[in-house]
Amino acid sequence: MVDIKEATISEFTDPKHQQKVEELVTIAKEQGYITYEEINEILPMSYDSADQIDQVLIFLSGLDIQILNQIEVEKQKERKKEAKELETLPKRPEGSSDDPVRMYLKEMGSVPLLSREEEVEISKRIEKAQLQVEKIIMRFRCSTREAISIDQYLITG
């Protein structure tokens, strides 16, 4: 890898320029990047030609320093902030799901099943209730006539 001091000395002859470029490199190493705005603030006004500025940009790129604009920096900060927020969210326990069928089956699995005696008792109560409903319905004349007509229809097809 190229030594930063040697590269700056060999490429930038003016000591003021060397110092400014070293300052840019230091900032870039601390942040992990440098912005065009920071470059414009730090470089002396004597860098008036595009070639001189290009030379600095090429030098920084050669050191694998990212040169970003302010919008990219803000986006990068926003992504980091979102990543931190996601890390702070409580993690779902293993096996948890948003699938409604799986949630239903899991809930049903936690309910105890009926014993044989309980099933028989419930089925007898259901049959008794159905007979009571039929008796109540048959008390009305129109229901009796309707039941007979449905019966005849079913028999004749």
SEROVO-294729 format. One line per 2 residues: number of its first residue (from 1); their letters; for each residue x, y, z of N, C-alpha, C. Coordinates in steps of 0.001 Angstrom, whole numbers, m for minus. Layout:
! residues N
NUM	a	X,Y,Z,X,Y,Z,X,Y,Z | ...
***
This chain:
! residues 157
1	mv	847,m1186,0,0,0,0,887,1242,0 | 447,2267,m660,1207,3509,m785,1107,4282,517
3	di	2247,4778,997,2255,5606,2196,1615,6953,1870 | 717,7390,2718,m34,8621,2458,906,9816,2375
5	ke	1840,9918,3300,2745,11078,3319,3586,11127,2053 | 4121,9954,1631,4940,9928,418,4108,10290,m800
7	at	2881,9754,m873,2028,10035,m2028,1682,11515,m2080 | 1376,12119,m936,1036,13543,m946,2246,14385,m1308
9	is	3393,13991,m809,4604,14759,m1119,4933,14653,m2595 | 4816,13460,m3154,5185,13286,m4559,4176,13930,m5504
11	ef	2919,13972,m5113,1909,14497,m6034,1623,15983,m5825 | 1780,16475,m4623,1432,17857,m4321,2695,18569,m3818
13	td	3212,19434,m4648,4498,20077,m4348,4389,21198,m3329 | 3295,21914,m3309,3126,23022,m2370,2835,22460,m968
15	pk	3595,22860,67,3380,22349,1424,1980,22650,1969 | 1407,23795,1613,42,24118,2057,m948,23118,1474
17	hq	m743,22784,208,m1631,21825,m450,m1464,20442,175 | m218,20076,489,32,18783,1131,m710,18695,2463
19	qk	m626,19756,3229,m1282,19791,4535,m2800,19656,4381 | m3379,20361,3414,m4831,20309,3196,m5270,18918,2736
21	ve	m4480,18308,1856,m4823,16968,1370,m4713,15963,2512 | m3688,16095,3351,m3558,15212,4514,m4742,15394,5459
23	el	m5208,16619,5596,m6387,16894,6428,m7620,16195,5852 | m7763,16256,4526,m8878,15554,3871,m8803,14054,4130
25	vt	m7604,13490,4004,m7423,12050,4213,m7753,11678,5654 | m7325,12491,6600,m7606,12222,8013,m9108,12217,8279
27	ia	m9799,13215,7772,m11257,13287,7950,m11929,12080,7305 | m11486,11736,6107,m12085,10610,5390,m11869,9302,6139
29	ke	m10698,9112,6716,m10418,7878,7463,m11277,7802,8725 | m11502,8945,9379,m12329,8969,10589,m13787,8655,10276
31	qg	m14310,9262,9206,m15727,9113,8865,m16002,7875,8023 | m15001,7440,7274,m15213,6352,6322,m15567,6881,4945
33	yi	m15671,8173,4821,m16001,8844,3559,m15649,10320,3704 | m15757,11041,2605,m15627,12501,2639,m16618,13071,1632
35	ty	m17162,14221,1933,m18146,14826,1031,m17479,15871,148 | m18124,16129,m972,m17638,17186,m1867,m17643,18534,m1149
37	ee	m18632,18727,m277,m18720,19976,467,m17508,20151,1385 | m17095,19057,2042,m15922,19132,2918,m14655,19410,2108
39	in	m14572,18802,938,m13416,19053,70,m13368,20524,m313 | m14508,21087,m702,m14555,22503,m1088,m14206,23427,75
41	ei	m14592,23052,1297,m14291,23880,2466,m12808,23836,2821 | m12197,22668,2692,m10820,22492,3160,m9785,22935,2137
43	lp	m10039,22668,870,m9043,23029,m143,m8894,24543,m217 | m7660,25006,m375,m7458,26458,m461,m8024,27025,m1760
45	ms	m8248,28298,m1730,m8802,28976,m2904,m7839,28929,m4088 | m6572,28619,m3831,m5606,28555,m4934,m5865,27362,m5849
47	yd	m6705,26432,m5407,m7104,25314,m6273,m8212,25814,m7184 | m7845,26574,m8165,m8861,27168,m9022,m9065,26403,m10316
49	sa	m8128,25573,m10684,m8306,24854,m11950,m8933,23490,m11690 | m9679,23035,m12660,m10338,21734,m12555,m9316,20609,m12492
51	dq	m8177,20786,m13147,m7137,19754,m13134,m6594,19533,m11725 | m6384,20606,m10984,m5866,20471,m9622,m6879,19758,m8723
53	id	m8136,20120,m8861,m9186,19476,m8061,m9323,18012,m8470 | m9280,17741,m9779,m9329,16358,m10256,m8170,15547,m9701
55	qv	m6994,16164,m9618,m5819,15474,m9085,m6079,15047,m7631 | m6690,15913,m6841,m7010,15585,m5447,m8053,14470,m5396
57	li	m9084,14572,m6234,m10136,13553,m6247,m9579,12195,m6659 | m8718,12177,m7665,m8102,10927,m8116,m7216,10359,m7010
59	fl	m6480,11228,m6340,m5622,10794,m5245,m6454,10140,m4138 | m7554,10785,m3753,m8418,10237,m2704,m9044,8916,m3136
61	sg	m9465,8840,m4387,m10035,7592,m4905,m8994,6480,m4898 | m7749,6838,m5188,m6665,5858,m5172,m6417,5284,m3790
63	ld	m6796,6010,m2763,m6670,5529,m1386,m7935,4807,m922 | m8834,4497,m1861,m10117,3830,m1571,m10975,4637,m603
65	iq	m10984,5930,m785,m11814,6821,22,m13063,7144,m785 | m14217,6915,m163,m15479,7238,m833,m15684,8745,m814
67	il	m16060,9278,m1967,m16378,10701,m2066,m17867,10785,m2364 | m18618,11323,m1415,m20075,11349,m1512,m20584,12783,m1515
69	nq	m21805,12940,m2054,m22447,14245,m1893,m23294,14204,m623 | m23785,15335,m197,m24482,15439,1086,m25749,14579,1122
71	ie	m26438,14459,2,m27665,13652,m52,m27348,12188,223 | m26254,11686,m377,m25862,10295,m144,m25502,10062,1320
73	ve	m24860,11042,1936,m24491,10926,3348,m25749,10845,4207 | m26733,11688,3912,m27980,11674,4680,m28710,10351,4502
75	kq	m28726,9819,3277,m29354,8517,3040,m28640,7422,3828 | m27313,7478,3834,m26518,6489,4552,m26809,6563,6057
77	ke	m26901,7774,6590,m27216,7946,8011,m28617,7431,8317 | m29562,7682,7403,m30935,7217,7600,m30986,5691,7618
79	rk	m30231,5054,6701,m30189,3586,6676,m29609,3028,7974 | m28559,3664,8478,m27962,3208,9733,m28951,3368,10884
81	ke	m29686,4486,10876,m30672,4733,11928,m31774,3675,11878 | m32254,3352,10669,m33285,2328,10519,m32767,965,10962
83	ak	m31521,666,10642,m30935,m612,11050,m30865,m706,12571 | m30498,401,13233,m30463,410,14697,m31857,196,15271
85	el	m32856,852,14672,m34229,706,15148,m34703,m730,14993 | m34345,m1373,13883,m34729,m2765,13678,m34067,m3677,14706
87	et	m32837,m3356,15084,m32145,m4168,16079,m32799,m4047,17447 | m33383,m2882,17745,m33991,m2680,19054,m35389,m3285,19146
89	lp	m36003,m3625,18016,m37325,m4238,18050,m37234,m5608,18700 | m38248,m5992,19464,m38212,m7325,20070,m38287,m8398,18989
91	kr	m37476,m9401,19176,m37449,m10493,18205,m38622,m11421,18471 | m39165,m11977,17378,m40254,m12934,17515,m39689,m14259,18001
93	pe	m40371,m14907,18914,m39884,m16210,19358,m39939,m17217,18214 | m39096,m18238,18334,m39068,m19280,17307,m40454,m19891,17163
95	gs	m40833,m20170,15955,m42108,m20821,15691,m43273,m19861,15605 | m43064,m18579,15871,m44182,m17658,15756,m44401,m17351,14286
97	sd	m45650,m17089,13940,m45967,m16906,12533,m47131,m15947,12389 | m47215,m15342,11208,m48353,m14495,10887,m49381,m15266,10072
99	dp	m49113,m16534,9803,m50015,m17362,9015,m51248,m17685,9860 | m52450,m17263,9427,m53643,m17471,10253,m53966,m18944,10489
101	vr	m53726,m19797,9493,m54023,m21226,9668,m53114,m21813,10741 | m51833,m21474,10654,m50879,m21990,11643,m51234,m21475,13037
103	my	m51631,m20200,13120,m52010,m19640,14418,m53242,m20356,14965 | m54224,m20641,14099,m55434,m21345,14522,m55099,m22742,15032
105	lk	m54294,m23469,14255,m53941,m24831,14657,m53157,m24839,15967 | m52298,m23862,16147,m51539,m23776,17390,m52482,m23529,18563
107	em	m53439,m22627,18369,m54415,m22334,19422,m55268,m23561,19726 | m55701,m24248,18675,m56522,m25448,18865,m55732,m26545,19577
109	gs	m54455,m26614,19320,m53621,m27618,19975,m53477,m27369,21463 | m53706,m26155,21895,m53574,m25847,23319,m54866,m26117,24093
111	vp	m55988,m26356,23388,m57268,m26635,24038,m57358,m28144,24294 | m57688,m28554,25512,m57766,m29996,25795,m58942,m30636,25048
113	ll	m58746,m31883,24616,m59779,m32615,23890,m60807,m33183,24862 | m62004,m33496,24323,m63061,m34091,25136,m62795,m35582,25320
115	sr	m63232,m36075,26460,m63160,m37526,26675,m64350,m38170,25969 | m64357,m39485,25887,m65452,m40221,25220,m66783,m39912,25901
117	ee	m66808,m39915,27227,m68045,m39662,27976,m68562,m38242,27728 | m67656,m37277,27668,m68063,m35890,27421,m68652,m35734,26020
119	ev	m68061,m36420,25034,m68591,m36366,23666,m70000,m36939,23614 | m70239,m38095,24270,m71563,m38733,24278,m72572,m37813,24948
121	ei	m72194,m37216,26059,m73105,m36324,26779,m73499,m35127,25910 | m72523,m34529,25239,m72809,m33369,24391,m73679,m33769,23208
123	sk	m73419,m34913,22580,m74240,m35336,21434,m75674,m35604,21868 | m75898,m36168,23064,m77266,m36390,23565,m77972,m35060,23794
125	ri	m77259,m34071,24333,m77858,m32752,24544,m78234,m32105,23217 | m77404,m32304,22178,m77695,m31738,20855,m78941,m32392,20274
127	ek	m79047,m33725,20357,m80226,m34434,19837,m81488,m33990,20565 | m81420,m33874,21877,m82573,m33450,22671,m83012,m32042,22261
129	aq	m82053,m31135,22045,m82372,m29765,21646,m82995,m29743,20254 | m82517,m30591,19337,m83096,m30643,17990,m84551,m31112,18047
131	lq	m84840,m32127,18862,m86221,m32609,19002,m87122,m31523,19589 | m86619,m30772,20548,m87409,m29686,21137,m87715,m28616,20094
133	ve	m86749,m28298,19251,m86956,m27292,18208,m88009,m27791,17227 | m87950,m29077,16840,m88946,m29637,15910,m90348,m29565,16508
135	ki	m90497,m29901,17785,m91810,m29854,18439,m92360,m28430,18454 | m91507,m27474,18754,m91951,m26075,18803,m92394,m25620,17420
137	im	m91654,m25984,16399,m92002,m25572,15040,m93315,m26217,14610 | m93539,m27474,14957,m94741,m28188,14526,m96011,m27695,15224
139	rf	m95884,m26931,16281,m97055,m26387,16964,m97797,m25367,16105 | m97114,m24770,15171,m97751,m23776,14317,m98357,m24463,13110
141	rc	m99606,m24105,12724,m100320,m24749,11621,m99579,m24604,10305 | m99107,m23403,10018,m98446,m23201,8730,m97173,m24030,8645
143	st	m96519,m24261,9751,m95304,m25073,9753,m95641,m26518,9438 | m96774,m27014,9972,m97177,m28399,9731,m97478,m28595,8255
145	re	m98252,m27670,7665,m98567,m27778,6236,m97295,m27729,5393 | m96408,m26823,5737,m95154,m26684,4984,m94315,m27951,5113
147	ai	m94275,m28540,6297,m93502,m29770,6510,m94083,m30907,5679 | m95429,m31008,5588,m96074,m32067,4791,m95780,m31865,3311
149	si	m95836,m30619,2827,m95562,m30375,1403,m94091,m30667,1069 | m93193,m30350,1953,m91769,m30666,1722,m91582,m32173,1713
151	dq	m92266,m32872,2627,m92176,m34331,2705,m92670,m34969,1409 | m93813,m34511,886,m94360,m35056,m365,m93432,m34746,m1538
153	yl	m92889,m33564,m1549,m91968,m33176,m2625,m90743,m34086,m2630 | m90221,m34352,m1471,m89033,m35204,m1371,m89350,m36648,m1775
155	it	m90544,m37115,m1436,m90926,m38496,m1783,m91119,m38640,m3289 | m91813,m37684,m3903,m92095,m37779,m5342,m90886,m37402,m6182
157	g	m89975,m36676,m5631,m88748,m36340,m6349,m88854,m35085,m7072
***
